[in-house]
Amino acid sequence: MAEDSSARERILQAAEELFAESGFDATPTSRIAERAAVPKGLVHYYFRRKTDLLAALVQRLPDGNVDAHRVVVVGDIAESLRRLVAALDARLDSSPLLSHLLWREADTHKAVRDALHERYQSVVRQIRHVIVAAGGAAVAAKDVDSASALLGLAVSYRHSVARHAPDDDRMDLELTFVAAALERP
């Protein structure tokens, strides 16, 4: 059984690499089998259709939930948000190839798009929770949802496109701006 799980893992690893290199549609299962060093039939044994491989890769996306207790600094929304974004970045940076693949395939594959949309919703919920926990009564409650959605979009953009331009990181300025706006009476 250990051999089976090892072969399955090699297939997933090969698919992740090849899909990221060439795209899902341009990658035949024969190339995946070759890269994984398994017979082509074994690819189809584990993954009936090529889209099942993509779905399995979506499931490998690192968990994006961050423990709020580890990032919240009561009374300091900006620092709390910095810590949250750093934790989210670390989770996604643990699999840059998979992240690249999923953002690339989101336009053409509903399962990928749905997974990324759920990831965005999760980030927005976490941002909202951190803002409320850090800001307490000082937060302009009517603006929390808008600020959370806006920062969720900024984090998503950062993970999809801005990661290619690490010298152009304005996230700290954006977090500071939003935190200051929320703390105004």
N, C-alpha and C positions, 0 to 999 in steps of 0.2 A: 504493500500500500504506500510506503514511503516513496517508492519509485514513481508511482502514479502521481502523487502530489508534486513531486519534483518535476515531472514532465509537464504537468499542468502549469506549474509556476514558470517553467522555461517558455512555454507557449505564450503565456500572458506577457512575460518580459519581452519576448521577441515581437509580439504584436504591438506593445506600447512603443518600442523603439521604431519599428517600421512605419506604424501609423503616423508617428511624430515626424519621421523623415520624409515620407512620401505622400502621406494622406491616406485616409481610410479607403477611399474608392480605388486608388492606384496601387493598393497592396494586395496581391493575391495570397490566398491561404498557403499556396505552395512555397512562397518566400518565407512566410511565417514558420512553416514546418522546417524549412532548410535552416533558418537562423536558430531555431530552437533545437535542432538536431534530433528531430522526431519524424516518424512517418506521417505523411499528409493525413492519412486516415485517423491518426490520433488527435489531430486538431479538431476534426469533425466529431470525434467521439466525445470530447469534452465540451465542444461548442458547436452545436448543430448547424448554426448559421454564422456567418462572419459578424453579423450585427450582435450576436450573443457575446462575442469576444469584446466588442465595444462596450456593451452593457456591463460586462464583468470588470472592465477597466474603470468605468464610471464608479462602480462600487468601491474601488481601491482609492478613490480620492480621500486624502487624509481628513479625519474628523475636524470640523471647523469650530467646534464648541470650546470656548475658553472659560475657565472657572473665574467668574467675576470677582470673587474674593481675592484672587491673586493680582488683579489689575486695578481695582478701585482704590483711589486715594481720596477719602472723604474731604470735600471742600476744594478739590482740584480737578475739575473736569478735563482740562487739557492734558494733564499728566496721566490721568486715568485712560483717556482715549489713546494717547501715545503707547501706553503699555498694552492696551487691547490690540492695536494695529500691529505692534511688534510681535505679539503672540500669534496673531493670524498670519502674519508674514512667515514666521518660523514654520508654521504648520504647512503652508503651501510651498515653501521653499524646500521642504523635505522631499518633494517629488516634482522638480521643475519640468521634467520631460512629460509627465502625465498632465500637469497643468497646461503646458503648451498644447498638447494634443487635444485636450478637452475644449479649450477656447477655440482652437482651430476648427473643430468638428461641430461646434454648437449650431452653426447656421444650417447644417444639412441633416442633423440627426436629432430627432425629438427627445430621445432619452437623455442625451447629453445636455440639450437646452434645458430640459426640465430639472436635471440635477444641478446645473449652474444657477437656475432661477431659485431653487430651494436654498442653495448656498447663499445667494444674495439675501433672501428673506431671513435666513438665520443670522447673517452679519448685521442686518438692520435691527433685528430683535436684540442682539447682544449690545450693539451701540446704544440703543434706547435704554436698556437696563443699566449700562455703565453710566450714562449721563444722569439718569435719575438717582442712582446710588451715590454718585460722586457729588452731585449738585444739591441734592435735598431740596429744601424749600426755596433756595435761592434761584432755582431754575425756572425760567419762563415756560411753564407747562404747555402753553398753547403752541410753542415752537419745537417741542421735543420730537414729535413725529417727523416734521419736515427736516430737522437737523439730522435725525437718524437716517432717513432715506437719502439725503444728500451725501452724507459721509459714507453710507453703504455703496452708493454709486462711485464715489472716489476710491474706495478700497477695491471695488470690483475692477475699475479701470486700471488701477495700479497693478492688480494681479494679472490682468489680461494684456495690457499694452505697455504701460509705463515700466514694467520690469525689464523691458529691453533697453531702457535709457536710465540706468541707475544714477547717472550724474545729474539728472533733472528731477530730483525728488523734492516736491513741494508739500508733501503730506504734513509735515510739522507746521508749516504756515497755515494750511487749511484747518488743521485741528485747533490751533490757537485761535484763529478767527472765529470758528463756530463756537468754541467754548466761551469766548468773550461775548459773543452775541447772545448766548443763552443766559449768561450771568447778569446781563443788564436788567435793572428793575423795570 
